Amino acid sequence: AHLCHVICLTSNYTLINEVFLNSTLSNGSKYYLIDYWDKETVKSILREEGFTNEEINFAADYLSLPHEVIMLKDKKKLGMSVKETIKQWINIEADGLKYLLKSNKDRKENLLKVLSKFDDKIRVSIDNFEDEIFDDVKFLIENEILFYDVINGIIKPTSIIEWCAIREVI
């Protein structure tokens, strides 16, 4: 008998897809959603790290992932303000998204249709994507702009920062 347990924590679509498609683990897989941090969690951690109330209140509207909090702390140590750092991150993500759109002119219209569904909401049911644009949904997931939550059947940006960038671009 062969017994193997694999634990993988990732939001990386390529890795998830590789494991799922190229292994016999697909029937034995379990998914556990580790979602965005809520504002209170972000505020609590930033408070512990010595951020001011003004910095905490601003950052809590944008941060949603552990590595963002760590990077924000590092940027603050280097002398960058919280607002400057977060605005820079949004600009970087927006520029990357613009590049992706310009690099895929043949599907740009459909990509914008997909992204426009996130104009006023951060979570969209998979059922709200028409068949004719679903390949473009997959393309945005593969390029880590969007994330497919298989547990709840929703698609969402990979972070709140990414959501802000999407709204800026559309």
C-alpha positions as CSV (number, residue, x, y, z in Angstrom):
1,A,0.0,0.0,0.0
2,H,1.2,3.5,-0.8
3,L,0.1,6.2,1.6
4,C,1.0,9.8,0.9
5,H,-0.3,13.1,2.3
6,V,0.4,16.3,0.5
7,I,-0.4,19.7,2.0
8,C,0.0,22.6,-0.3
9,L,-0.9,26.2,0.6
10,T,-1.1,28.3,-2.5
11,S,-3.2,30.7,-4.5
12,N,-1.0,30.1,-7.5
13,Y,-3.4,28.9,-10.3
14,T,-0.6,27.2,-12.3
15,L,0.5,25.1,-9.4
16,I,-3.0,24.1,-8.4
17,N,-3.8,23.2,-12.0
18,E,-0.6,21.2,-12.4
19,V,-1.3,19.1,-9.3
20,F,-4.9,18.6,-10.1
21,L,-4.5,17.7,-13.8
22,N,-1.3,15.7,-13.7
23,S,-1.8,13.6,-10.6
24,T,-4.1,11.0,-9.2
25,L,-4.7,13.3,-6.3
26,S,-7.8,14.9,-7.9
27,N,-10.2,12.4,-6.3
28,G,-8.6,12.7,-2.9
29,S,-8.2,16.5,-2.8
30,K,-9.7,18.7,-0.2
31,Y,-9.9,22.5,-0.6
32,Y,-9.7,24.8,2.4
33,L,-10.3,28.5,1.6
34,I,-8.0,30.9,3.3
35,D,-9.7,34.1,2.3
36,Y,-8.8,37.8,2.5
37,W,-8.1,39.1,5.9
38,D,-11.0,41.2,7.3
39,K,-10.4,44.9,8.2
40,E,-10.3,44.2,12.0
41,T,-7.5,41.6,11.5
42,V,-5.5,44.0,9.4
43,K,-6.0,46.8,12.0
44,S,-5.1,44.6,14.9
45,I,-1.8,43.5,13.3
46,L,-0.9,47.0,12.1
47,R,-1.6,48.3,15.7
48,E,0.7,45.6,17.1
49,E,3.4,46.7,14.6
50,G,3.3,50.3,15.8
51,F,1.4,52.0,12.9
52,T,-0.5,55.2,13.7
53,N,-4.3,55.3,13.8
54,E,-4.3,57.3,10.6
55,E,-2.1,54.8,8.8
56,I,-4.1,51.9,10.1
57,N,-7.4,53.3,9.0
58,F,-6.1,54.0,5.5
59,A,-4.3,50.7,5.1
60,A,-7.3,48.6,6.3
61,D,-9.3,49.7,3.2
62,Y,-6.7,48.2,0.9
63,L,-4.7,45.4,2.6
64,S,-6.1,41.9,2.5
65,L,-3.1,39.5,2.5
66,P,-0.4,38.6,5.0
67,H,2.5,39.5,2.6
68,E,1.1,42.9,2.0
69,V,1.3,43.7,5.8
70,I,4.9,42.5,5.9
71,M,5.8,44.5,2.8
72,L,4.1,47.6,4.2
73,K,6.1,47.3,7.4
74,D,9.3,47.0,5.4
75,K,8.4,50.0,3.2
76,K,7.7,52.1,6.3
77,K,11.1,51.2,7.7
78,L,12.6,52.5,4.5
79,G,10.8,55.8,5.0
80,M,7.9,55.4,2.6
81,S,4.5,56.6,3.8
82,V,1.6,54.1,3.9
83,K,-0.5,56.1,1.4
84,E,2.5,56.4,-1.0
85,T,3.2,52.7,-0.7
86,I,-0.3,51.5,-1.3
87,K,-0.9,53.9,-4.2
88,Q,2.4,52.7,-5.8
89,W,1.2,49.0,-5.4
90,I,-2.2,49.9,-7.1
91,N,-0.3,51.7,-9.9
92,I,2.0,48.7,-10.5
93,E,-0.9,46.3,-10.7
94,A,-2.9,48.7,-12.9
95,D,0.1,49.1,-15.3
96,G,0.6,45.3,-15.4
97,L,-3.1,44.8,-16.2
98,K,-2.9,47.5,-19.0
99,Y,0.2,45.7,-20.4
100,L,-1.7,42.4,-20.4
101,L,-4.7,44.0,-22.2
102,K,-2.4,45.6,-24.8
103,S,-0.5,42.4,-25.3
104,N,-3.8,40.6,-26.0
105,K,-5.6,42.9,-28.5
106,D,-7.5,40.0,-30.0
107,R,-9.3,39.3,-26.7
108,K,-9.1,42.8,-25.1
109,E,-12.9,43.4,-25.5
110,N,-13.8,40.2,-23.8
111,L,-11.2,40.7,-21.0
112,L,-12.8,44.1,-20.3
113,K,-16.2,42.5,-20.2
114,V,-15.0,40.1,-17.6
115,L,-13.2,42.8,-15.6
116,S,-16.3,45.1,-15.7
117,K,-18.2,42.6,-13.6
118,F,-15.9,43.7,-10.8
119,D,-16.7,47.4,-11.1
120,D,-19.0,47.5,-8.1
121,K,-18.4,44.2,-6.3
122,I,-15.4,42.1,-5.4
123,R,-17.0,38.7,-5.6
124,V,-18.9,37.4,-8.6
125,S,-20.6,34.0,-8.9
126,I,-19.1,31.8,-11.6
127,D,-22.7,31.6,-13.0
128,N,-22.5,35.3,-13.9
129,F,-19.9,34.8,-16.6
130,E,-21.4,34.0,-20.1
131,D,-19.9,31.0,-22.0
132,E,-18.5,33.3,-24.7
133,I,-16.2,35.1,-22.2
134,F,-15.3,32.1,-20.0
135,D,-12.0,31.4,-21.7
136,D,-11.1,35.0,-20.9
137,V,-12.0,34.4,-17.2
138,K,-9.7,31.4,-17.3
139,F,-7.0,33.6,-18.9
140,L,-7.2,36.2,-16.1
141,I,-7.1,33.4,-13.5
142,E,-4.0,31.9,-15.2
143,N,-2.4,35.3,-15.1
144,E,-3.2,35.7,-11.4
145,I,-5.5,38.8,-11.9
146,L,-8.5,36.8,-10.7
147,F,-8.9,33.8,-8.3
148,Y,-11.5,31.0,-8.6
149,D,-12.8,30.0,-5.2
150,V,-14.0,26.4,-5.9
151,I,-15.6,26.1,-2.5
152,N,-18.1,28.9,-3.0
153,G,-18.2,29.0,-6.8
154,I,-17.1,32.6,-7.0
155,I,-14.4,34.5,-8.9
156,K,-12.7,37.4,-7.3
157,P,-9.5,39.5,-7.7
158,T,-6.4,38.0,-6.1
159,S,-6.4,40.9,-3.6
160,I,-8.1,44.1,-2.7
161,I,-5.2,46.0,-4.2
162,E,-5.8,44.1,-7.5
163,W,-9.5,45.0,-7.3
164,C,-8.5,48.7,-7.0
165,A,-6.3,48.3,-10.0
166,I,-9.1,46.6,-12.0
167,R,-11.5,49.4,-11.2
168,E,-8.8,52.0,-12.2
169,V,-8.3,50.3,-15.6
170,I,-11.9,49.8,-16.5
